[in-house]
Amino acid sequence: MKEKTIVSASTLFFSLLTYWYARNSEKDVVPYVMFGGFIGSLIGEGIAETVIKDNKKV
């Protein structure tokens, strides 16, 4: 997989997860979605770096 795809998918997943949490908690969703997207992008970058590093070893 490409790095961009991994980061985008992770960001989308965490944004939707925090949106769902905020809606169920009856809170304002915008700050939660922004925070979730940020955390998702950091996690996605970490995963992509690990995958790319493993692919270069092979």
C-alpha distance matrix in Angstrom:
0.0 3.7 6.5 8.5 6.8 7.0 10.4 11.6 11.1 12.8 15.4 16.2 16.6 18.9 20.8 21.6 22.5 24.9 26.3 27.1 28.8 30.8 32.0 33.2 34.9 36.5 35.5 34.4 30.7 29.8 29.9 27.9 25.1 25.1 25.1 22.4 20.1 20.9 20.3 17.0 15.8 17.1 15.5 12.0 12.7 13.9 11.0 8.5 11.4 11.8 8.4 8.7 12.4 12.0 10.1 13.0 15.6 14.9
3.7 0.0 3.8 5.5 5.4 6.5 8.9 10.1 10.9 12.6 14.5 15.7 16.8 18.8 20.2 21.5 22.8 24.7 26.0 27.4 29.0 30.6 31.9 33.5 35.0 36.3 34.9 33.5 29.9 28.6 28.6 27.1 24.1 23.6 23.8 21.5 18.8 19.3 19.3 16.2 14.2 15.7 14.9 11.3 11.2 13.1 11.1 7.8 10.4 12.0 9.3 8.5 12.3 13.1 11.2 13.2 16.3 16.3
6.5 3.8 0.0 3.8 5.5 5.2 6.3 8.6 10.1 10.8 12.3 14.3 15.5 16.8 18.3 20.1 21.2 22.7 24.2 25.9 27.2 28.6 30.3 31.9 33.1 34.5 32.8 31.3 27.8 26.3 26.0 24.6 21.9 20.9 20.9 18.9 16.2 16.2 16.2 13.5 11.1 12.3 11.9 8.4 7.6 10.0 8.7 5.2 7.7 10.1 8.5 7.7 11.2 12.8 11.8 13.4 16.5 17.2
8.5 5.5 3.8 0.0 3.8 5.5 5.3 6.0 8.5 10.0 10.5 12.1 14.2 15.6 16.3 18.2 19.9 21.2 22.2 24.2 25.8 26.8 28.3 30.3 31.5 32.5 30.8 29.0 25.5 23.8 23.9 22.7 19.7 18.8 19.4 17.5 14.3 14.8 15.5 12.7 10.2 12.4 12.6 9.0 8.8 12.0 11.1 8.3 10.9 13.5 12.1 11.5 14.9 16.6 15.5 17.1 20.2 20.9
6.8 5.4 5.5 3.8 0.0 3.8 5.5 5.2 6.0 8.5 9.9 10.5 12.1 14.3 15.3 16.5 18.1 20.1 20.9 22.4 24.3 25.7 26.8 28.6 30.2 31.3 30.0 28.5 24.8 23.7 24.0 22.4 19.3 19.1 19.7 17.2 14.4 15.6 15.9 12.5 11.0 13.5 12.8 9.1 10.4 13.0 11.1 8.9 12.3 14.1 12.1 12.4 16.0 16.8 15.7 18.0 20.8 20.9
7.0 6.5 5.2 5.5 3.8 0.0 3.8 5.5 5.3 6.1 8.6 10.0 10.6 12.4 14.2 15.6 16.5 18.4 19.9 21.2 22.6 24.4 25.8 27.2 28.6 30.2 28.9 27.7 24.1 23.2 23.0 21.1 18.4 18.2 18.1 15.5 13.2 14.0 13.5 10.2 9.1 10.9 9.5 5.9 7.7 9.7 7.5 6.1 9.8 11.1 9.6 10.7 13.9 14.6 14.3 16.8 19.2 19.6
10.4 8.9 6.3 5.3 5.5 3.8 0.0 3.8 5.5 5.2 6.1 8.6 9.9 10.7 12.1 14.2 15.3 16.5 18.1 20.0 21.1 22.4 24.2 25.9 26.9 28.2 26.5 25.1 21.6 20.3 19.9 18.3 15.7 15.0 15.0 12.8 10.1 10.6 10.6 7.6 5.6 8.0 7.8 4.2 5.8 8.8 8.1 7.0 10.1 12.2 11.7 12.5 15.3 16.7 16.8 18.7 21.2 22.2
11.6 10.1 8.6 6.0 5.2 5.5 3.8 0.0 3.8 5.5 5.1 6.1 8.6 10.1 10.5 12.2 14.1 15.5 16.3 18.2 20.0 21.0 22.3 24.4 25.7 26.7 25.1 23.5 19.8 18.5 18.9 17.4 14.2 14.0 14.8 12.4 9.4 11.1 11.9 8.5 7.3 10.7 10.6 7.5 9.5 12.5 11.6 10.6 13.8 15.8 14.8 15.6 18.7 19.9 19.5 21.7 24.3 24.9
11.1 10.9 10.1 8.5 6.0 5.3 5.5 3.8 0.0 3.8 5.5 5.1 6.1 8.7 9.9 10.6 12.1 14.3 15.2 16.5 18.4 20.0 21.1 22.6 24.3 25.6 24.6 23.4 19.7 19.1 19.6 17.4 14.4 15.1 15.5 12.4 10.3 12.5 12.3 8.6 8.8 11.8 10.5 7.7 10.8 12.9 11.2 11.0 14.6 15.7 14.5 16.0 19.1 19.6 19.4 22.1 24.3 24.6
12.8 12.6 10.8 10.0 8.5 6.1 5.2 5.5 3.8 0.0 3.8 5.5 5.1 6.2 8.5 10.0 10.5 12.3 14.1 15.4 16.5 18.3 20.0 21.3 22.5 24.2 22.9 22.0 18.4 17.9 17.7 15.3 12.9 13.3 12.9 9.8 8.2 9.9 8.9 5.2 6.3 8.7 7.1 5.2 8.8 10.4 9.1 10.0 13.2 14.2 13.8 15.7 18.2 18.9 19.5 22.0 23.9 24.6
15.4 14.5 12.3 10.5 9.9 8.6 6.1 5.1 5.5 3.8 0.0 3.8 5.5 5.4 6.0 8.6 9.9 10.7 12.1 14.2 15.4 16.4 18.2 20.1 21.0 22.2 20.6 19.2 15.6 14.6 14.5 12.6 9.8 9.9 10.1 7.4 4.9 7.1 7.5 4.2 4.9 8.4 8.3 7.0 9.7 12.1 11.8 12.3 15.1 16.8 16.7 18.1 20.6 21.8 22.3 24.5 26.6 27.6
16.2 15.7 14.3 12.1 10.5 10.0 8.6 6.1 5.1 5.5 3.8 0.0 3.8 5.6 5.1 6.1 8.5 10.1 10.4 12.2 14.2 15.3 16.3 18.3 19.9 20.8 19.7 18.4 14.6 14.1 14.9 12.8 9.6 10.8 11.8 8.7 6.8 10.1 10.6 7.4 8.7 12.1 11.6 10.1 13.2 15.4 14.5 14.9 18.1 19.5 18.9 20.5 23.3 24.0 24.2 26.7 28.9 29.4
16.6 16.8 15.5 14.2 12.1 10.6 9.9 8.6 6.1 5.1 5.5 3.8 0.0 3.8 5.5 5.3 6.1 8.7 9.9 10.6 12.4 14.3 15.4 16.7 18.4 19.9 19.2 18.6 15.0 15.3 15.7 12.9 10.4 12.3 12.3 8.6 8.2 11.3 10.4 7.3 9.8 12.4 10.9 10.1 13.7 15.0 13.8 15.0 18.2 18.9 18.4 20.6 23.1 23.4 24.0 26.8 28.5 29.0
18.9 18.8 16.8 15.6 14.3 12.4 10.7 10.1 8.7 6.2 5.4 5.6 3.8 0.0 3.8 5.4 4.9 6.1 8.4 9.8 10.4 12.2 14.1 15.4 16.3 18.1 16.8 16.3 12.9 13.2 12.8 9.8 8.0 9.6 8.8 5.1 5.9 8.5 7.3 5.1 8.5 10.5 9.4 9.9 13.2 14.3 13.9 15.6 18.3 19.1 19.4 21.5 23.6 24.3 25.3 27.8 29.4 30.3
20.8 20.2 18.3 16.3 15.3 14.2 12.1 10.5 9.9 8.5 6.0 5.1 5.5 3.8 0.0 3.8 5.4 5.3 6.1 8.6 9.9 10.5 12.2 14.3 15.3 16.3 14.8 13.6 10.0 9.9 10.3 7.8 4.9 7.1 7.7 4.7 4.7 8.3 8.7 7.2 9.6 12.3 12.2 12.3 15.2 16.9 16.8 18.0 20.7 22.0 22.1 23.9 26.2 27.1 27.9 30.2 32.1 33.0
21.6 21.5 20.1 18.2 16.5 15.6 14.2 12.2 10.6 10.0 8.6 6.1 5.3 5.4 3.8 0.0 3.8 5.5 4.9 6.1 8.6 9.8 10.4 12.3 14.1 15.1 14.5 13.9 10.2 11.3 12.5 9.6 7.2 10.3 11.0 7.9 8.5 12.1 12.0 10.1 12.9 15.5 14.7 14.6 17.9 19.4 18.7 20.0 23.0 23.9 23.6 25.7 28.2 28.7 29.3 31.9 33.7 34.3
22.5 22.8 21.2 19.9 18.1 16.5 15.3 14.1 12.1 10.5 9.9 8.5 6.1 4.9 5.4 3.8 0.0 3.8 5.4 5.2 6.3 8.8 10.1 10.8 12.4 14.3 13.9 14.1 10.9 12.6 12.8 9.3 8.2 11.3 10.8 7.5 9.5 12.4 11.3 9.9 13.3 15.2 13.9 14.6 18.0 18.8 18.1 20.1 22.9 23.3 23.4 25.9 27.9 28.2 29.3 32.0 33.4 34.1
24.9 24.7 22.7 21.2 20.1 18.4 16.5 15.5 14.3 12.3 10.7 10.1 8.7 6.1 5.3 5.5 3.8 0.0 3.8 5.4 4.9 6.1 8.5 9.9 10.4 12.0 10.8 10.9 7.9 9.5 9.3 5.6 5.6 8.7 8.0 5.6 8.5 11.0 10.3 10.1 13.4 15.0 14.5 15.7 18.6 19.6 19.6 21.6 24.0 24.7 25.3 27.5 29.4 30.1 31.3 33.7 35.2 36.2
26.3 26.0 24.2 22.2 20.9 19.9 18.1 16.3 15.2 14.1 12.1 10.4 9.9 8.4 6.1 4.9 5.4 3.8 0.0 3.8 5.4 5.2 6.1 8.6 9.8 10.4 9.6 9.2 5.8 8.0 9.3 6.4 5.5 9.3 10.0 8.1 10.0 13.0 13.2 12.7 15.5 17.7 17.4 18.1 21.0 22.4 22.3 23.8 26.5 27.4 27.7 29.7 31.9 32.6 33.5 36.0 37.7 38.5
27.1 27.4 25.9 24.2 22.4 21.2 20.0 18.2 16.5 15.4 14.2 12.2 10.6 9.8 8.6 6.1 5.2 5.4 3.8 0.0 3.8 5.5 5.2 6.2 8.6 9.9 10.4 11.2 8.5 11.4 12.6 9.4 9.1 12.9 13.1 10.8 12.9 16.0 15.5 14.6 17.8 19.8 18.9 19.6 22.9 23.9 23.3 25.2 28.0 28.5 28.5 31.0 33.1 33.4 34.4 37.1 38.6 39.1
28.8 29.0 27.2 25.8 24.3 22.6 21.1 20.0 18.4 16.5 15.4 14.2 12.4 10.4 9.9 8.6 6.3 4.9 5.4 3.8 0.0 3.8 5.5 5.3 6.1 8.6 8.7 10.4 8.5 11.6 11.7 8.3 9.5 12.9 12.1 10.3 13.4 15.7 14.8 14.8 18.2 19.5 18.7 20.1 23.2 23.8 23.6 25.8 28.3 28.6 29.2 31.7 33.5 33.8 35.2 37.8 39.1 39.9
30.8 30.6 28.6 26.8 25.7 24.4 22.4 21.0 20.0 18.3 16.4 15.3 14.3 12.2 10.5 9.8 8.8 6.1 5.2 5.5 3.8 0.0 3.8 5.5 5.0 6.0 5.2 6.6 5.3 8.7 9.1 6.6 8.3 11.5 11.4 10.7 13.5 15.7 15.5 16.0 19.0 20.5 20.3 21.7 24.5 25.4 25.7 27.6 30.0 30.7 31.4 33.6 35.4 36.1 37.4 39.8 41.3 42.3
32.0 31.9 30.3 28.3 26.8 25.8 24.2 22.3 21.1 20.0 18.2 16.3 15.4 14.1 12.2 10.4 10.1 8.5 6.1 5.2 5.5 3.8 0.0 3.8 5.4 5.0 6.3 7.7 6.6 10.3 11.9 9.8 10.5 14.1 14.6 13.5 15.9 18.6 18.6 18.5 21.5 23.3 23.0 24.0 26.9 28.1 27.9 29.7 32.3 33.0 33.3 35.6 37.7 38.2 39.2 41.8 43.4 44.1
33.2 33.5 31.9 30.3 28.6 27.2 25.9 24.4 22.6 21.3 20.1 18.3 16.7 15.4 14.3 12.3 10.8 9.9 8.6 6.2 5.3 5.5 3.8 0.0 3.8 5.4 7.9 10.5 9.9 13.7 14.6 12.0 13.3 16.8 16.6 15.3 18.1 20.6 19.9 19.9 23.2 24.7 23.9 25.2 28.3 29.0 28.7 30.8 33.4 33.7 34.1 36.6 38.5 38.8 40.0 42.7 44.0 44.6
34.9 35.0 33.1 31.5 30.2 28.6 26.9 25.7 24.3 22.5 21.0 19.9 18.4 16.3 15.3 14.1 12.4 10.4 9.8 8.6 6.1 5.0 5.4 3.8 0.0 3.8 5.5 8.9 9.5 13.1 13.2 11.0 13.3 16.3 15.7 15.2 18.3 20.2 19.6 20.3 23.5 24.6 24.1 25.9 28.7 29.2 29.4 31.7 33.9 34.3 35.1 37.6 39.2 39.7 41.2 43.7 44.9 45.8
36.5 36.3 34.5 32.5 31.3 30.2 28.2 26.7 25.6 24.2 22.2 20.8 19.9 18.1 16.3 15.1 14.3 12.0 10.4 9.9 8.6 6.0 5.0 5.4 3.8 0.0 3.8 6.9 8.4 12.0 12.9 11.6 13.6 16.5 16.7 16.5 19.2 21.3 21.3 22.0 24.9 26.4 26.3 27.7 30.5 31.4 31.6 33.6 35.9 36.7 37.3 39.5 41.4 42.0 43.3 45.8 47.2 48.1
35.5 34.9 32.8 30.8 30.0 28.9 26.5 25.1 24.6 22.9 20.6 19.7 19.2 16.8 14.8 14.5 13.9 10.8 9.6 10.4 8.7 5.2 6.3 7.9 5.5 3.8 0.0 3.8 6.0 9.1 9.4 8.8 11.3 13.6 13.8 14.3 17.0 18.6 19.0 20.1 22.7 24.0 24.4 26.0 28.4 29.4 30.1 31.9 34.0 35.0 35.9 37.9 39.7 40.7 42.0 44.2 45.7 46.9
34.4 33.5 31.3 29.0 28.5 27.7 25.1 23.5 23.4 22.0 19.2 18.4 18.6 16.3 13.6 13.9 14.1 10.9 9.2 11.2 10.4 6.6 7.7 10.5 8.9 6.9 3.8 0.0 3.8 5.9 7.0 7.6 9.4 11.3 12.3 13.3 15.3 17.0 18.0 19.1 21.3 22.9 23.7 25.0 27.2 28.6 29.4 30.9 33.0 34.4 35.2 36.9 38.8 40.1 41.1 43.2 45.0 46.3
30.7 29.9 27.8 25.5 24.8 24.1 21.6 19.8 19.7 18.4 15.6 14.6 15.0 12.9 10.0 10.2 10.9 7.9 5.8 8.5 8.5 5.3 6.6 9.9 9.5 8.4 6.0 3.8 0.0 3.8 5.8 5.3 6.1 8.6 10.1 10.4 12.1 14.3 15.4 16.0 18.1 20.1 20.8 21.7 24.0 25.7 26.2 27.6 29.9 31.3 31.9 33.5 35.6 36.8 37.7 39.9 41.8 42.9
29.8 28.6 26.3 23.8 23.7 23.2 20.3 18.5 19.1 17.9 14.6 14.1 15.3 13.2 9.9 11.3 12.6 9.5 8.0 11.4 11.6 8.7 10.3 13.7 13.1 12.0 9.1 5.9 3.8 0.0 3.8 5.4 5.2 6.2 8.6 9.8 10.6 12.4 14.3 15.1 16.6 18.6 20.0 20.7 22.6 24.6 25.5 26.5 28.6 30.4 31.1 32.4 34.5 36.0 36.8 38.6 40.8 42.0
29.9 28.6 26.0 23.9 24.0 23.0 19.9 18.9 19.6 17.7 14.5 14.9 15.7 12.8 10.3 12.5 12.8 9.3 9.3 12.6 11.7 9.1 11.9 14.6 13.2 12.9 9.4 7.0 5.8 3.8 0.0 3.8 5.5 5.1 6.1 8.5 9.9 10.6 12.3 14.0 15.4 16.8 18.3 19.7 21.3 22.9 24.3 25.5 27.2 29.0 30.1 31.4 33.2 34.8 35.9 37.6 39.6 41.1
27.9 27.1 24.6 22.7 22.4 21.1 18.3 17.4 17.4 15.3 12.6 12.8 12.9 9.8 7.8 9.6 9.3 5.6 6.4 9.4 8.3 6.6 9.8 12.0 11.0 11.6 8.8 7.6 5.3 5.4 3.8 0.0 3.8 5.4 5.1 5.9 8.5 9.9 10.5 11.8 14.1 15.4 16.2 17.7 19.8 21.1 22.1 23.7 25.6 26.9 28.0 29.7 31.4 32.7 34.0 35.9 37.7 39.0
25.1 24.1 21.9 19.7 19.3 18.4 15.7 14.2 14.4 12.9 9.8 9.6 10.4 8.0 4.9 7.2 8.2 5.6 5.5 9.1 9.5 8.3 10.5 13.3 13.3 13.6 11.3 9.4 6.1 5.2 5.5 3.8 0.0 3.8 5.5 5.0 6.0 8.5 9.9 10.1 12.1 14.2 15.1 15.8 18.0 19.8 20.5 21.6 23.9 25.4 26.1 27.6 29.7 31.0 31.9 33.9 35.9 37.1
25.1 23.6 20.9 18.8 19.1 18.2 15.0 14.0 15.1 13.3 9.9 10.8 12.3 9.6 7.1 10.3 11.3 8.7 9.3 12.9 12.9 11.5 14.1 16.8 16.3 16.5 13.6 11.3 8.6 6.2 5.1 5.4 3.8 0.0 3.8 5.5 5.2 6.3 8.7 9.8 10.7 12.6 14.4 15.1 16.6 18.7 20.0 20.8 22.7 24.6 25.5 26.7 28.6 30.3 31.2 32.9 35.0 36.5
25.1 23.8 20.9 19.4 19.7 18.1 15.0 14.8 15.5 12.9 10.1 11.8 12.3 8.8 7.7 11.0 10.8 8.0 10.0 13.1 12.1 11.4 14.6 16.6 15.7 16.7 13.8 12.3 10.1 8.6 6.1 5.1 5.5 3.8 0.0 3.8 5.4 5.1 6.2 8.4 9.9 10.8 12.4 14.0 15.5 16.9 18.4 19.8 21.4 23.0 24.3 25.7 27.3 28.9 30.3 31.9 33.7 35.4
22.4 21.5 18.9 17.5 17.2 15.5 12.8 12.4 12.4 9.8 7.4 8.7 8.6 5.1 4.7 7.9 7.5 5.6 8.1 10.8 10.3 10.7 13.5 15.3 15.2 16.5 14.3 13.3 10.4 9.8 8.5 5.9 5.0 5.5 3.8 0.0 3.8 5.4 5.2 5.9 8.5 9.9 10.4 11.8 14.1 15.3 16.2 17.8 19.8 21.1 22.0 23.8 25.5 26.8 28.0 30.0 31.7 33.1
20.1 18.8 16.2 14.3 14.4 13.2 10.1 9.4 10.3 8.2 4.9 6.8 8.2 5.9 4.7 8.5 9.5 8.5 10.0 12.9 13.4 13.5 15.9 18.1 18.3 19.2 17.0 15.3 12.1 10.6 9.9 8.5 6.0 5.2 5.4 3.8 0.0 3.8 5.5 5.0 6.1 8.7 9.8 10.1 12.1 14.2 15.0 15.9 18.0 19.8 20.5 21.8 23.9 25.4 26.2 28.1 30.2 31.5
20.9 19.3 16.2 14.8 15.6 14.0 10.6 11.1 12.5 9.9 7.1 10.1 11.3 8.5 8.3 12.1 12.4 11.0 13.0 16.0 15.7 15.7 18.6 20.6 20.2 21.3 18.6 17.0 14.3 12.4 10.6 9.9 8.5 6.3 5.1 5.4 3.8 0.0 3.8 5.4 5.2 6.4 8.8 9.8 10.7 12.7 14.4 15.3 16.7 18.8 20.1 21.0 22.7 24.6 25.8 27.2 29.2 30.9
20.3 19.3 16.2 15.5 15.9 13.5 10.6 11.9 12.3 8.9 7.5 10.6 10.4 7.3 8.7 12.0 11.3 10.3 13.2 15.5 14.8 15.5 18.6 19.9 19.6 21.3 19.0 18.0 15.4 14.3 12.3 10.5 9.9 8.7 6.2 5.2 5.5 3.8 0.0 3.8 5.4 5.1 6.2 8.5 9.9 10.8 12.4 14.2 15.5 16.9 18.4 20.0 21.3 22.9 24.4 26.1 27.6 29.4
17.0 16.2 13.5 12.7 12.5 10.2 7.6 8.5 8.6 5.2 4.2 7.4 7.3 5.1 7.2 10.1 9.9 10.1 12.7 14.6 14.8 16.0 18.5 19.9 20.3 22.0 20.1 19.1 16.0 15.1 14.0 11.8 10.1 9.8 8.4 5.9 5.0 5.4 3.8 0.0 3.8 5.4 5.1 5.9 8.5 9.9 10.4 11.9 14.0 15.3 16.2 17.9 19.7 21.0 22.2 24.2 25.9 27.3
15.8 14.2 11.1 10.2 11.0 9.1 5.6 7.3 8.8 6.3 4.9 8.7 9.8 8.5 9.6 12.9 13.3 13.4 15.5 17.8 18.2 19.0 21.5 23.2 23.5 24.9 22.7 21.3 18.1 16.6 15.4 14.1 12.1 10.7 9.9 8.5 6.1 5.2 5.4 3.8 0.0 3.8 5.5 4.9 6.0 8.6 9.8 10.2 12.0 14.2 15.1 16.0 17.9 19.8 20.7 22.2 24.3 25.9
17.1 15.7 12.3 12.4 13.5 10.9 8.0 10.7 11.8 8.7 8.4 12.1 12.4 10.5 12.3 15.5 15.2 15.0 17.7 19.8 19.5 20.5 23.3 24.7 24.6 26.4 24.0 22.9 20.1 18.6 16.8 15.4 14.2 12.6 10.8 9.9 8.7 6.4 5.1 5.4 3.8 0.0 3.8 5.4 5.2 6.4 8.8 9.9 10.7 12.6 14.4 15.4 16.6 18.6 20.1 21.3 23.1 25.1
15.5 14.9 11.9 12.6 12.8 9.5 7.8 10.6 10.5 7.1 8.3 11.6 10.9 9.4 12.2 14.7 13.9 14.5 17.4 18.9 18.7 20.3 23.0 23.9 24.1 26.3 24.4 23.7 20.8 20.0 18.3 16.2 15.1 14.4 12.4 10.4 9.8 8.8 6.2 5.1 5.5 3.8 0.0 3.8 5.4 5.1 6.2 8.6 9.9 10.8 12.4 14.3 15.4 16.7 18.4 20.2 21.6 23.3
12.0 11.3 8.4 9.0 9.1 5.9 4.2 7.5 7.7 5.2 7.0 10.1 10.1 9.9 12.3 14.6 14.6 15.7 18.1 19.6 20.1 21.7 24.0 25.2 25.9 27.7 26.0 25.0 21.7 20.7 19.7 17.7 15.8 15.1 14.0 11.8 10.1 9.8 8.5 5.9 4.9 5.4 3.8 0.0 3.8 5.4 5.1 6.0 8.4 9.9 10.4 12.0 14.0 15.3 16.3 18.2 20.1 21.4
12.7 11.2 7.6 8.8 10.4 7.7 5.8 9.5 10.8 8.8 9.7 13.2 13.7 13.2 15.2 17.9 18.0 18.6 21.0 22.9 23.2 24.5 26.9 28.3 28.7 30.5 28.4 27.2 24.0 22.6 21.3 19.8 18.0 16.6 15.5 14.1 12.1 10.7 9.9 8.5 6.0 5.2 5.4 3.8 0.0 3.8 5.5 5.1 6.0 8.6 9.9 10.4 12.0 14.1 15.2 16.4 18.5 20.3
13.9 13.1 10.0 12.0 13.0 9.7 8.8 12.5 12.9 10.4 12.1 15.4 15.0 14.3 16.9 19.4 18.8 19.6 22.4 23.9 23.8 25.4 28.1 29.0 29.2 31.4 29.4 28.6 25.7 24.6 22.9 21.1 19.8 18.7 16.9 15.3 14.2 12.7 10.8 9.9 8.6 6.4 5.1 5.4 3.8 0.0 3.8 5.5 5.2 6.3 8.7 10.0 10.6 12.4 14.4 15.6 16.9 19.0
11.0 11.1 8.7 11.1 11.1 7.5 8.1 11.6 11.2 9.1 11.8 14.5 13.8 13.9 16.8 18.7 18.1 19.6 22.3 23.3 23.6 25.7 27.9 28.7 29.4 31.6 30.1 29.4 26.2 25.5 24.3 22.1 20.5 20.0 18.4 16.2 15.0 14.4 12.4 10.4 9.8 8.8 6.2 5.1 5.5 3.8 0.0 3.8 5.5 5.2 6.2 8.6 9.9 10.6 12.3 14.4 15.7 17.1
8.5 7.8 5.2 8.3 8.9 6.1 7.0 10.6 11.0 10.0 12.3 14.9 15.0 15.6 18.0 20.0 20.1 21.6 23.8 25.2 25.8 27.6 29.7 30.8 31.7 33.6 31.9 30.9 27.6 26.5 25.5 23.7 21.6 20.8 19.8 17.8 15.9 15.3 14.2 11.9 10.2 9.9 8.6 6.0 5.1 5.5 3.8 0.0 3.8 5.4 5.1 6.0 8.4 9.8 10.5 12.3 14.4 15.7
11.4 10.4 7.7 10.9 12.3 9.8 10.1 13.8 14.6 13.2 15.1 18.1 18.2 18.3 20.7 23.0 22.9 24.0 26.5 28.0 28.3 30.0 32.3 33.4 33.9 35.9 34.0 33.0 29.9 28.6 27.2 25.6 23.9 22.7 21.4 19.8 18.0 16.7 15.5 14.0 12.0 10.7 9.9 8.4 6.0 5.2 5.5 3.8 0.0 3.8 5.5 5.2 6.0 8.5 9.9 10.7 12.5 14.7
11.8 12.0 10.1 13.5 14.1 11.1 12.2 15.8 15.7 14.2 16.8 19.5 18.9 19.1 22.0 23.9 23.3 24.7 27.4 28.5 28.6 30.7 33.0 33.7 34.3 36.7 35.0 34.4 31.3 30.4 29.0 26.9 25.4 24.6 23.0 21.1 19.8 18.8 16.9 15.3 14.2 12.6 10.8 9.9 8.6 6.3 5.2 5.4 3.8 0.0 3.8 5.5 5.1 6.1 8.6 10.1 10.9 12.8
8.4 9.3 8.5 12.1 12.1 9.6 11.7 14.8 14.5 13.8 16.7 18.9 18.4 19.4 22.1 23.6 23.4 25.3 27.7 28.5 29.2 31.4 33.3 34.1 35.1 37.3 35.9 35.2 31.9 31.1 30.1 28.0 26.1 25.5 24.3 22.0 20.5 20.1 18.4 16.2 15.1 14.4 12.4 10.4 9.9 8.7 6.2 5.1 5.5 3.8 0.0 3.8 5.4 5.1 6.2 8.8 10.1 11.1
8.7 8.5 7.7 11.5 12.4 10.7 12.5 15.6 16.0 15.7 18.1 20.5 20.6 21.5 23.9 25.7 25.9 27.5 29.7 31.0 31.7 33.6 35.6 36.6 37.6 39.5 37.9 36.9 33.5 32.4 31.4 29.7 27.6 26.7 25.7 23.8 21.8 21.0 20.0 17.9 16.0 15.4 14.3 12.0 10.4 10.0 8.6 6.0 5.2 5.5 3.8 0.0 3.8 5.4 5.0 6.3 8.9 10.2
12.4 12.3 11.2 14.9 16.0 13.9 15.3 18.7 19.1 18.2 20.6 23.3 23.1 23.6 26.2 28.2 27.9 29.4 31.9 33.1 33.5 35.4 37.7 38.5 39.2 41.4 39.7 38.8 35.6 34.5 33.2 31.4 29.7 28.6 27.3 25.5 23.9 22.7 21.3 19.7 17.9 16.6 15.4 14.0 12.0 10.6 9.9 8.4 6.0 5.1 5.4 3.8 0.0 3.8 5.5 5.3 6.6 9.2
12.0 13.1 12.8 16.6 16.8 14.6 16.7 19.9 19.6 18.9 21.8 24.0 23.4 24.3 27.1 28.7 28.2 30.1 32.6 33.4 33.8 36.1 38.2 38.8 39.7 42.0 40.7 40.1 36.8 36.0 34.8 32.7 31.0 30.3 28.9 26.8 25.4 24.6 22.9 21.0 19.8 18.6 16.7 15.3 14.1 12.4 10.6 9.8 8.5 6.1 5.1 5.4 3.8 0.0 3.8 5.5 5.3 6.7
10.1 11.2 11.8 15.5 15.7 14.3 16.8 19.5 19.4 19.5 22.3 24.2 24.0 25.3 27.9 29.3 29.3 31.3 33.5 34.4 35.2 37.4 39.2 40.0 41.2 43.3 42.0 41.1 37.7 36.8 35.9 34.0 31.9 31.2 30.3 28.0 26.2 25.8 24.4 22.2 20.7 20.1 18.4 16.3 15.2 14.4 12.3 10.5 9.9 8.6 6.2 5.0 5.5 3.8 0.0 3.8 5.5 5.4
13.0 13.2 13.4 17.1 18.0 16.8 18.7 21.7 22.1 22.0 24.5 26.7 26.8 27.8 30.2 31.9 32.0 33.7 36.0 37.1 37.8 39.8 41.8 42.7 43.7 45.8 44.2 43.2 39.9 38.6 37.6 35.9 33.9 32.9 31.9 30.0 28.1 27.2 26.1 24.2 22.2 21.3 20.2 18.2 16.4 15.6 14.4 12.3 10.7 10.1 8.8 6.3 5.3 5.5 3.8 0.0 3.8 5.5
15.6 16.3 16.5 20.2 20.8 19.2 21.2 24.3 24.3 23.9 26.6 28.9 28.5 29.4 32.1 33.7 33.4 35.2 37.7 38.6 39.1 41.3 43.4 44.0 44.9 47.2 45.7 45.0 41.8 40.8 39.6 37.7 35.9 35.0 33.7 31.7 30.2 29.2 27.6 25.9 24.3 23.1 21.6 20.1 18.5 16.9 15.7 14.4 12.5 10.9 10.1 8.9 6.6 5.3 5.5 3.8 0.0 3.8
14.9 16.3 17.2 20.9 20.9 19.6 22.2 24.9 24.6 24.6 27.6 29.4 29.0 30.3 33.0 34.3 34.1 36.2 38.5 39.1 39.9 42.3 44.1 44.6 45.8 48.1 46.9 46.3 42.9 42.0 41.1 39.0 37.1 36.5 35.4 33.1 31.5 30.9 29.4 27.3 25.9 25.1 23.3 21.4 20.3 19.0 17.1 15.7 14.7 12.8 11.1 10.2 9.2 6.7 5.4 5.5 3.8 0.0
